[in-house]
Amino acid sequence: MWKAGLLATVSAVSDGDVRLAGGNTDAGRVEVFHLGKWGWICGNNEWDTAAAEVVCRQLGLRKGLSIMRMPNGPQENISGIRNAQCKGTEKDLLNCQIELSFNGSCLESEFGAVGVRCTNFLPEEQPPVVFPANFTWPLQAEQRLFCQDPTNGESEALPTFHCSVLHEEGICGANDAPNPFLDSLDAFVFKEPMKAYLALAGQQREAFNVSAASATWRAVGFELKNSAEVGALRRGFLSPLGRLLFDLDFDLMNRRKLHPLEPGAARLFSALEAYGAVELEDLGLPRSIQEQALQALGEVRAQQEGNMLAAARPKLPELEHWLHNSTLSAAVAAYFGGHAMLHGYKVVHLPSKFTTKDFVAAHWHHDRTGHRLKLLIRLNDVDPLEGHPTQVALGSHRLSFYWHEEFEQSRYEEVYVQKEFHTVRLAGKRGTGFLFDTNSIHKGTPEGSHDRDVIVVEYHQAAKCGVISQLRLNLPCPSGDQRPLNWYFRLTDKSIQWMPHADVAVFESDASYSRASAPRSAGGIRQQFSLPVNVELSLYGVDFLKHKLHDLCEGIDVDADVQFKENGYLLLATPEGEAALRENHAVQQGCGASWIRLMDPKELRTRFPWLCTDGVALGSFGERNEGYFDPWALLQAMRKAAMARGVEFIEQSVTGIQVSKNHIEALTLGDGTRVSVATVVNAAGAFGGHVVQMCGDVTPLPVVPRKRCMFLFHVGQEVTSDGTPRPPDNTPLTIDASGVYFRSEGSCARFLCGVSPKPEDDHDCDADAVDHVDYELFEEVIWPALAERAPALEAIKLESSWAGLYEYNTLDQNGVVGWHPDVSNLLIACGFSGHGLQQAPGVGRAVAELISFGGYRTIDLSILSYDRIQRNEPVFEQGIY
């Protein structure tokens, strides 16, 4: 997520590299390096968001939002690529199914230059928005959206906004409003596309009675004067998207309040209200913040070729502390009716030689998301003529623009803007800045001989991006390529109140989780263990899946149904293993798992007629609270719930740990960023041992990666020749005495299976081991065991297979939870050797208790502490498979 480069990722360009041009740093024309040159792509309507996902991920951003049409580049620079059909998981654009054409031109009937819009923000990171059960988008013209202020009070979670649909009553006023669409074509840059839109707008206007006195009329929008006619105005003069944004801004922004504000905040608020922009002459911004920002920007520019727009998204802790500035925050919150989001920040370089073709924001425009505030902090002196200053048409922030639907509808001619508005060039000294409402007509000056470097910070009314995200509108809310913060703050009668953000960060180099252990597992959950602590952890795990996960995800746009199939576990024992199975059963009963039954061979055959009990002395079956679920669904639900509560997910590997006096001071990330830390939780799974190694000469963690393979097969025969039926679609996860296990996978007679290798064949491995499946294991070990235990499984067809990593604890194959004895602020939570997924909820709660309270409050996990490793005293779990 925090890769330094955006437009070009490395100085030595490789075939297939991509960049954006002609737009901004999160949206623009896709250019690909192919056959020795950079070229733009002409496409057609078959381009879709899957292609955007691939391009955006290549650029180091988290998500592709949409494909969009962009102005064509020079014909001599056209790429050989015309179309790309992508799944969304490809490594780069050239891995998609591409269509090549080398005629050097685009057909007039084609889509035009392909552009993408990317984002670093996900919907679940915004405050939840609840719509009525019968809500449908788009709304009818007479319907309007009303979102109430949240009632969360002092809650530490993001606030929830409840919205309703109101019906606008009759039409007010005389029908004498002017027709601003007749002579407005000259106001727009893109005149040809606007002809049809303006004709449609004129027809819509004729259907409603609106008086001339109800608004101040301009060629591009109106300024409301008579609120009694607001319904007729929005219905007669705004597009569907324009009406929605009008509703949000009209209701929420009209709750603005000047009091109680201290004098400095009141001055900022009043200037924003009157002009839509305010200069900030004395920010008090430490010089060190400016230097850190410029250094990060310089690293990006060093990786680029040519004179290009550049953006960096470094972590700037001092800036984040400064952004809590009470004067600035109070003015922003008041401007947004008391509830605001500070979304994030980035550092941007605007080169000296630029044109409107290079930089679409160099056209006069308004942001199509309506009212939001941007704070720009100058990192060099900005001359009003030569320094690319931002220009703003003062007072234009009060306009409601007639059409929002397409990009070209918000780009205005220089002559029109200068004639209709008083414009200012926001220039100034390094360390100063300005705050402005991007609903104002504004532009980044393309002319100039000096570069401009700025920090850009973005704010919104707290509900808006949640509404836009949930409705999946093609709007940049928030702007896409910032370093996300997602801080909610509100104005109370006493002060500014920030939602606590405990600065919890998860460092994960594989944000797609394509190689993660969890989604590659069998997804089982059982209470059939030999140690009471493991039984208790899994008892909490099943309660979490059934109940607590839904509570955790309430109000978040994520499916909390992890498809838990309560089909049970069936463990089979030979005569040699019967005693251990009975001992384990006694432990399970003592922990409250009364649903686990011991069954002799006769009972097993009666209950499971597909089962061959030859060589089986005893079986143990969990009749409820055991089974299997969708690991990917659980991973996504937990991740999104964490994000909604302010946890930051950073797509970087940890490459170094700085330890001083037995205390971790900082982490070094893969991109070179140094992150100060208070507490480090090592939940690195199979690579947990490697994390401890980075701490230096300390007691090692005996956790290593070991490969485990899984196989999906189909059973063709329903009944064998001797009448033995095929295992059904609710087959329990059955573990044979040989160690081979299998379970049903959905319907259609499909099953998952696997086995742990023999000890002499079970070797440590690296991450790349998951790229290779051990098919000999299936042929020589698994299949014979399946056919012996369930005769119908002799005739099967292997459909797919994959490999994953066990976080294998070589001491005793049991989890390690607790503080490291040699590093005071390092907490360990890994080494579960195959049963980590089902115990993750209980272990997560235990880790939170250690950090928050200094000890366990629910399940005592002391037996799993690091001390046993230091003493070399293993605590064996018999139920490891």
N, C-alpha and C positions, 0 to 999 in steps of 0.2 A: 504493500500500500504506500510505503513512504520511499519508493525508489526516487532517486534524485532526478533522473531524466524523464521528460515527457515527450518532446517532439522527436528526439533521437536518443536512443538509450546508450549507445556506445560510439566512441569516436571512429572506430573502424566499422563502417557500415557493412552489414551482411545481407545477402539475398533474403527477402521476405520481411525485412524490418519495415515498420510503418511509422508514420508521423501524421499530424494534423496541420492543415494549412488553410488560410483564407477565413479563419474563424477565430475562436478563442482557444485557451489551453485545455478546455474540457469538451469542446465541440468544434468541428470543422470538417474540411474536405479531407477524405482519406487519401494519403499518398503512400505508395509502397515502393520499396527499392527492389527492382526486378530487372534482370538482364542488363545490369550495370548502370542503371539510372533510376532516379526518383520519378515516378509518374502518377498522375491522378487517374481515377477510375471512372469510366462512364458505365452506368448500370441500367437496370430496369426495375420494375416493381417487385421482382423476386427477391431482392435484397431484404433481409429481415433482421430482427433483434439478435438472432443467433450469431450473425456476422458481426454485429456491433459488440457482442460479448467478447468475441475473439480479438477484435481490434483493440478494444479498451483494455483488456487484460494484457495485451502486448505492451500497451503504453504505461502499465503499472497502476491502472485504476481498477476499482473493485467491481464495477458493473457497467454493462452497456445498456443504455436506456432506449435508444431508438436509432433508426436510420432516417436521414433527412436529405433533402435535395439542396445542393450547394451550387454556387456559380462555377461554371467550368473553368479549368485552368488553361494555360496556353496549349494550343493544339499540338505543338511539337513535343510537349511533355506528357502526352497521354500514355497511360500504361497499356500493356498488352492484355490486362485483365478486364473483362467486361462484366462478369457475374461470378458470384461465389455463393454456393449453397453450403452452409455450415451447420453443424450440430450444436455448436456453442462450446464444445470441450476441446477443440483443436488447439495445438500449441501456438500456431500462428496462422495468418490468413492463407498462406500458400498450402497449408495442410488441408484446407477446405476443398470441396469439389469446385474447381474454378473453370470458367469458360474463357478461352483465349481468342483474341482477335488482334491482328497487327496492321489493320488498315489505317490506323492513325487518326481516326475521327469518330465522333459520336453521331448516331442517327438522330434526327430531329424528334422522332417519336419516342426516343428513349427517356429514361428517368432523369438523365443529366448526371452531373458529377455527384458521386456518392459521398455523403457525409455521415458522421456518427455523433451522437451525444453520449457522453460518459459521465459517471458519477462515482464518488467515494462514499455516498450515503445510501443507506438501505431504509425502506419504509419503517421497519421496526425500531429504528433509532429515533424516530419522531414521536411526539406525544400521541397516544392513541386517540382515535376519533371514532365515535360510535354513531352510525347512521340508523334511521328507522328501518324496521324489518322489511318494509315494502319499497325501500328506496331504489330508484333506477336512475341511471345517468345515460343521456343528458336529461335534465329537467325540462318540463314544459315551460313555455314562455310565461304563463301566469303563476308558476311555482317559484319559490325562492328558498334558499338555504339559510337557516339561522342556527348559529352555534353558540351555546351558552358558555359563560365563564366556568372554568372547572371548580369543583367543590372539594378538592382533595385536602384543603387546609394545610396542615403541617406535614403531610405525607412526604416520605423521602423518595417516592416513585415519581416518574413523569406524570403530569396531570392528565386526566382523561376529559376530552371535550365531547359533549353530547350535542348532536345536531338534530334538527327537525326540519321538515319541509312545510312551509307556510304557503297559503293560497292568497294571491293578490286579488283584492276586490276591484270594483269598477274602474273606469277610466276617468281621470280628472282633467279639467282645463279645456280651454278652447283649442281648436285645431288650427292654430295660426303659427306654429313653430316653423322656422326656416328649414329649407332642405340643404344641409351642409354638404351633401354628396354631389350636387350638381357641378360645382366648380372646384372640387378638391383634388382632382387627379394630379395637378401640378405639385401638390405637397409631397407626393410619394416618390421615392427613388425608383421602385419597381413598378412602373406605370402600366405595363401590359397586363400583369396578373391582377392589378387593382381594378381594371375596368369592370370586370364581371362582379367583383365584390361590391363595388360602389352601386352598381345597378340593383343588385339584390338588396342592399341596405336601404336604398330609396324606396323600393316596393314595401319593405317591412315598415318603414316610417309611416307610410300612408294609411296603415291599418289602425293607427292609434291617435287619440286626441291629446295633443301636448301643446301647451301655450308657449309663446315666444318668451314670456317672462320667467319661465321655470328654470332657465339655465343660461349661462353665457356660452354662445355657440362658436365653435371653431371648425376648421376643415377636418381636424383629426379627432376631435373629441369635445365633450361638453363639461362645463363646470356647474355643478348643481347649485341653484339659488333658492328654489322652493321645494322643500322636502315633501310637501303634500302631493307632489306629482312624481315622486321618485319611482313609483310602480310603472307608470306610463312611460317614463323616460327609459328605464332599463329594458322594458319590453319592446319599445319602438326603435331604439337606437343602438342596442348592444347585441353582439353575437352570443350564442349559448355559453361559450367560455367566458366572454366578457361579463355576462350576467352573473355567473358563479363568482368570479373574482370581485365584482362589484358588491355582491352580497356579503362576502367575507370582510371586505374592507369597510363597507358602509356600517355594518353592525359592530364590528370589533374596533375599528379605528375611531368611530364616533363615541367610544367610551373613554377617549383620551381625557386625562385630567391633569391640570397644572399643579394641584396641591395634593399632598404635601411634598414640595420640592425645595431643596436648599437653593440659594440664589444662583449658583453656578449652573446647576441642572435646569433651573427655570429658564435661564437665558438660552441655553442650547435648545430646549424644548420650544420656546417661543420662536426662535429663528427657523427651526425646522418647519413649524406650523406655517409660518408666513412665506418662506422662500423655498423650502424643500432642500436647502443646503446650508451648511454653516462651516466656516473656517475654524480650525483649532490651532491657535498660535502657540500655546505652551502645553505640550502633552506631558512633559516631565518623563519622557521615555528614556530609560537608561541607554547610554551609548553602546553598552555591551550587547543589548538586544539588536541594535542596528547592525553591529559588526557580525554577529552570528547569522543574521538574515542574509547579509551580503555575501558571506562566505558560502552559505548553502547555494545561493543563486549562482555564484561564480563556478561552483563545481558542476552545476547543470550546464552552464554555457560552455564550459570546457569540453563537454561531451558532444556538443552540437556542431554542425557545419553551417556556415553562412550566418546571415544577419536575421535571426529568427526570434519570434516571441518565445519566451521561456518562463517556466514556473517551477518553483521548488516548494516542498511541503515539509520542512524540517520541524522537529519538535523544539519549541522555544519555551522552556519552563518559565523564564523570567517574563516573557510576553504574556503567557497565560495568567500569571499572577497579576500583572499590570492590568489586564482586561477586567479585573474585578473592581476597577476604579468606580467609586460610588457615584461621582458626578455624572460620568458618561453613562453608566448603567441605569441610573434613575431617569435620565432624559430619554433613553431608548425605550425603557419599559413604559414610561408615561405616553410616549408617542404611539405605542402599540396597545393602548388601552389597559395597561397594567400587567400583561403577560407576554413575555418575549423569549426567543431562543437565540443564543449565540451559537451559530452553527460551526464556525471554524475559521481558519485563516490560511493564507498562502503568501508567497513572495513572488512578485511578477516583474519581469524585465521587458520593457518595450524598447526595441532598438531605434536607433536614430533615423534610419531610412525605411520608411513604411508608407504604404498607401492604403486606400480603402479596399483594394483588391486583396492586400495581404492581411488585413485586419478588419473584419466586418463590423466590429464595435467602433470603427472610425466613422461610420455613418451616424447621423443624428438618429436616435432611437429611444424607445422606452422599454424597460424590461417587461416581458409579457406576463410575469407572475404578479403584477400589480405592486402594491407598496411593500418594499423592503428597504433596509438601510445598509449602506456600505460605508465602512470606515477605511480610508486610505491614509497610510502613514508614509511620508516621503523619506526615502533613504538616500537621496541626493538633492541638491538644489534644483528646483523645477522653474525654469524661465517661462514667463507667460507666452512667449512667441516661439522659442526654440526647444523647449523642454517637454513637448508632448503633454501639456496639461489637460486634465479632464475639463470639459466645458459643460455647463448646465444652463438650461433655459429656466430662469427663476420663475416660480409660481406655477410651472406646468405640472407639478406633482399633484395638483388638485383636479386634474383632468380625468374623466372617465373616457377611455379611448373606444371608439366605435367598434373596432374589430381586433381580435387577438389571435384568430385561429392559425394563421401562418406567419412564418418568419418575415416575409416581405411586407406584411401589413403594418410593421412597426418601424420602418426605415424612412426617414424624411429628408427632403431636400434642404440644402444649406440656405438657399434664398428664402424659402418659406419660413424657416425657423428664425432667421435674423430679422425678418419683417414683422413677425407676430409676437416675439418675446424679447425681453431683455436678457442677454446671455452674458455669462461671466466665465473667465478662465481661472480655474482654481490652481494657482501657482503659489510657490512659497519655498522657504528654506528647509534644508534637511532637518528631520526631527519634528517638523510640523505636519499637519494633516487636515483632513476635512471629512465631514459626515454628510451624506446626502441620501435622499429618497430616490431609489432607482425607478420609481414610477415617473419621475421627471424626465423630460426629453433631454438627453445628454449624449456625449460622445467622447471618445478618446482621440485627441488631436493627432491626425496622421502626419502633419507636417512638422518639421523640426530638425535640428542638427545635433541635439544632445539626447543621449539615452535617458530613460526614466526607470528607476527601480522603486517599487513600493511594496509595503505589506498591505494586503487586502483582508479585511475582517467583515463577516456578513452576519446580519441579524434579520429575523422575521418575527411577525406575530406568531405566537406559539402554536396556534391551531392550523395555520395555513398549509405548511408543507405536509402535515399529516393528511389533510383533505386531498391535496393534489396527488400525493403518493397512493392513497387508497383508491382513488378514482383512476389511477394510471394515466394521468393526463401528460401529454408530451411537453412538459414545461420543466425548466431547470430549477427545481425547488427542493433543496438548496442548490446553489451552484455546485457543479460536479467535482472539481478537482482540488478542493481544500483539504487541509488536515482536519478531520472531523473532531469537534468537541461536543456538540449537541448539549449545551448547558442551558437549562431552563431557569429563568429568574422572573420574579414578579415584584410589583410595587405594592407594599402594604402601607398602612397608615403610619407606620413607624420608620420603615427603612426598606432597602432592597433585600429580598430574601432569595438566596440561591438554592436550588435543589442540590442537596449534598451529592458531590461526585467524589467518591473515595479514591479516585485515581487508580482504579484497578485496571491493569492492562494485561492482555493475553498476547504473548508473542508466538505466532504460528506462521512458519515460512510457507506452508501449503494451505492457502486460504480455501482452495477447492476441496481439501480433505481427500484428494484422490488416492493418497497413499496412507491415509490414517488407518489405524488398527480397527477402530470401532465399526465403520461401515463395511469392513471386510470380514467381520466376525459372523458367527451363527446367531447372535442376538439372543442367547438363552438366559433365563433367570430361574434359579432353583434355591431351595433351602437345604438341599441334601449335601451338607458338609460335615466334617468331623470336628471342627472347632466351633465352640459356641459363638465366638466373635464373628465368624463368617456367616453363620446362620442368622444372627441378629442383623448384620449389614444387609443381607438379602431380603430379610423380612421388611426392613425399611424400604428397600428398593422396590418391592412389589407394591407396597402402599403408595410409594411415590408415583409409579406408573399409573396406578388406578385412580388416584385422587389428587395428590399434591401437584403433579405436573399441570393439570388443568387449572388449578388455582394460580400457579405461577405464570401461566400464559394468558390469564384472563385480560381482555382488553388489548391484546397484541395480535397483529395480523399474521398468525401462524397456526397451523393445525396441530393441536396437542394430542391427537389420536395417533399413538405409535403402533396401532394394529397388534395389540397384545393378544396372542392366541393362547388361551389358558388350557393348553392340551397336555401339560404335565411333563415331567421327566421320568424316564423308566431306566433304572440302573439294574444291571444283571450281574450276578456273582456266581462263580464256580464254587464247589465245595471248599476250596482253599480260601476263598474270599468271603464266605458266609458270615464268619464270626465278626469280621470288621464291619460288614454291612449292618449287622445287628447292633454293634456298639455305636456306630454313627447314628442309627435310628433312635437310640435312647437319648443321645445328645439333642437331636432335632426335636423330639417330643418334649424334652426338658425346656427347650427354648420357646415352646408354644406352637410348633409346626405340627399340629395334631392331624392334619390332612394327609400326611405321608404314611402310606400303608406298606407293610411287608406282605409279599405274596409268594406262596410256594408254586412249583411248576404247574400244578393242576389249576390253581386260580389264574395264573398267567395265561394259560391256554384258553380258559373260559373268557377272560377279559380281552385278550388279544389273539384272536383265532389265526392271524397271519404269522404268529411267532412260533419258531421252532425252539423248544426248551431243552434240546439235547445238550448235556453238560452244564445246565443251569441248576443251581441248588436253591437260589432265592432271588427274588426281585424286590425292588423298592420303588414305589410309584407315588408321585405327588398328584393327588386328585384335583387340587386347585392351587392357585397362587404360584404355579410353576408353568413354564412354557417358553415361548419365544416371541420376539417383537421385532419391529423394524429399527435397526440401529441408526440408520441415516435420519429417520424421522425424529428420533430422540436427540441426536446430535444437533439438528437444525432448531428444534424447539428450545433446547437449552441455550444454544448460542444466541438466538434472537431474544429470548427472555433476559439474558445477561445484558445484551446491548440496550434493551429498553430501560434497564436500570443503571445505565451509565458506564458499563464496562467497555473498555476500548480494545478492539481487536487489531493488532498490528502485524501486518504481513511481512515479518522479518525473522530471520533466524538469529539466535543469540550465539555470537562467535567468541565472546570473551567475557570473563567475570573478574572484576577488580576487587580483591579482598585485602583489607587492611585491619590488622589486629583482630583477626577472627570474625570480621564483620564485612559483609558485601556492601560496597559503596556504590558500585555502578555496574551496568551491563553494557557491552559493546555489541551493536547489531551488525547485521551483514552489510549494511550500507555505510558503516563507519560511525553511525550515530552513537553517542554515549548517553545512557539513560540512568539518572540517579534513582535509587530504589530504597525503600524502607524495609520491605519484606519480600523475599523471593520464595515462591512455591514451585518446587520441581515436580511438575506433572507431565514430564516429557516422555512417559511411557517407556517404549523399548530403548530410548536413548537417555533415560534418566541417569544411568551410570556415567555416561559421557559428560553430562552437565556437572556432576560432582567432580569429575576429573579437572574441569576448567577452574575449580576453586584452588587448585594447587595440592600441596602435600597434606591431605586430610584423609580421614578414614574413608576408603572407597565404598561405593554402593554396588553390590554384586548383582546388578541388573543389566542384562545384555539382550540384544535383538536375536530372536530365533524364528525361522520361517515356519509357517503353518499353511497348508494348502486346503482349499475347499473345492468341492465338485458338485455340480448340479446335474442330475440325471433324470430321465423320463422312463417310466415303467410301462411297457407296452401291453403285457398280459394282465387281465383282471383276475384270473384264477389259473393256478398251475394244473398240470395234468392229473395230479393226485387230489385236486379240490381245495388246495390251500389258497385263500384269497390274497389279493394285493393289499398291502397296508393302506389304510384310508387317508383322506385328506386332513384328518385331525390326529395323525400319528404323533405320539409324544416324542420328545427328543430322547431317543433310545441310545444308551451307552452299553455296548457289549463288553464282556469281560476282557476281550482282546484290546479294548481301547477304541475300537472303531465306533463312531456315532453316526446317526442319521436322523432326520426328521422330515416331515412333509413341508413343502414350500408352496403355499397357496393351494390352488386346485389343479386339475388337469394331470394328476398322477406324477407330479414333479417332487423331487426330494433333494435335500442338501445332505452332504456327508463329509467326513474327514477323519483324521487320526493323527496323533502325535508320532513323530518318528521314533525309532528305537534309540535308546540313550547313546549308543555308539555312532548313530547317524545324525544326531541332533547337534549341529554345530552353530557357533556364533556366526552372524552374517552382517551384511551392511544393508542400507536402504534399498539398493538396487536389486536385492534378492527377490523382491516381490514381482519383478518383471518375468520371472521364470517359475513355472509350475512343475512339480515333480510328478509326472504322469505315471512313473513306475510305481509310486506309492499307491495310486488308485488300482492299477492293474494287478499288482502282486500282493497287496495287503488288504485294501478296502473291499474290493469287489468280491474276493473269495469269502471274506467274513460276512458281507451282506447276504450273499447267496446261502450261506450256512444258517444264518439266524432268521432270515425271512425268505423262504424259497422263491417267492414270486419276484424277488430282486435279482434273480439269476439272469433274466432277460431284460436288460436295461440298455439305454442309449445315453452316453455322455453328451450333454448339451453345452456346458460351459464350465469354466474353472477359473480360479484366481488364487493368489497368495497374499498373505498378510503377515504381520509381525507380532509375535508374543513378546511381552515385556517380561522376560524370564529371569526370575530371582534364583540364582544358582545356589544360594544357601539353603533355602527350604521351600521354594516355589510359593511363597506367601507374600502378601502385600507389606510394604514398609510405609508407615505413617508416623510422622513426628518430626521434631527438630533435630537437625544434624548436631552431633555432639561437639564438633570442632568449628562450626560456623554458626554464629549466634542467631542470625536472621534468615537461615535457610531451612525451609520446611519441606519435607519429603512426602510425596503421595504417589507412589508408583511401585512396580514390581509384582503385580497381581497375577501374573502367569496364567492369563486366560479368563479370569473371572472378574476383571476390572470393570467392564461395562455395567454389569448388573449391580455392582457395589459402589459405583461412582456417586450416586446421590447421597448415600450414607457417609462415604469418605469426604465428599465435599462439605457436608454439614459439619463433620468432625474437624476439618481444617479451619472452617470459619470459627468454630468454637475455640480452637487453640489461639487463633489470631485475636479474636474479640475478647475472650474471657481468660485466656491463659491456661485453660484446662478443658476437659471434656464435660459436657452437660447432659448428654444423652447416652450414647453407646461408648463405653470405655475401651479405647483401642490401644491401651498401654502395652498389651502383649505383642503388638505389631511395631513397637518403637525401634529406633535405630540402635538402641543399646544392645540388643541381641546380636547385631552384626559386629559391634565393637567387641563383645564378649565371645563371639563365635558360638552362640548357643541357638541353634535353629529351633523354630517352632513349626513342626510339620503339619501340613494339611493333607489328609488322606484323599480328599475328593478333588484331585487335580486330574483333568482329562485333556 
